Amino acid sequence: MSLVRRAEPGDAAEVLRLRQVMIDSVFAGVSGDTGWHSASLPTLRARLAAAEDGFVAFVVDHPQRPGALAALAAGTVEYRIGRADNPHGRVGHVFSVATDPNARRRGYARACMEELLAWFRERGVAQVDLNASAEAEPLYASLGFVRKPDPSMRLQL
């Protein structure tokens, strides 16, 4: 039996807590402001309740803290106009992979990622993108991810 399960609406506060763990570790020096959690919580609960809306989060329950989560991996499926290496245009995006600091080095993030990748495959996703911290890059490389030249730009609205 797998330790990994799909996150449910009741997990939303813990999912946000682990997302904050990820944010704090990737963006060192940024204040750990959690004021946005209360505004995000209703939307996240609704998205976790929607079985097939292109968003999913997989989690592992914390073995020492009932009601807490040990690990998280979340992702979305987007449609983009197809191309030669992805004619159906399905692209997965992984984000918010995090492990509670006192539950690390137990394979929980890997297990969540493997479940997320299986979920993408079931949906016919041809490519999966993510942004990796230096600390997490070995995990992603071991799963087959490679660095890509990134011409990305962003406009904040």
Secondary structure, DSSP 8 states (H G I E B T S, - for coil): --SEEE--GGGHHHHHHHHHHHHHHHSTTS----TTHHHHHHHHHHHHH-TTSSEEEEEEE-SSSTT-EEEEEEEEEEE---BTTBTT-EEEEEEEEEE-GGG-SSSHHHHHHHHHHHHHHHTT--EEEE---TTTHHHHHHTT-------------
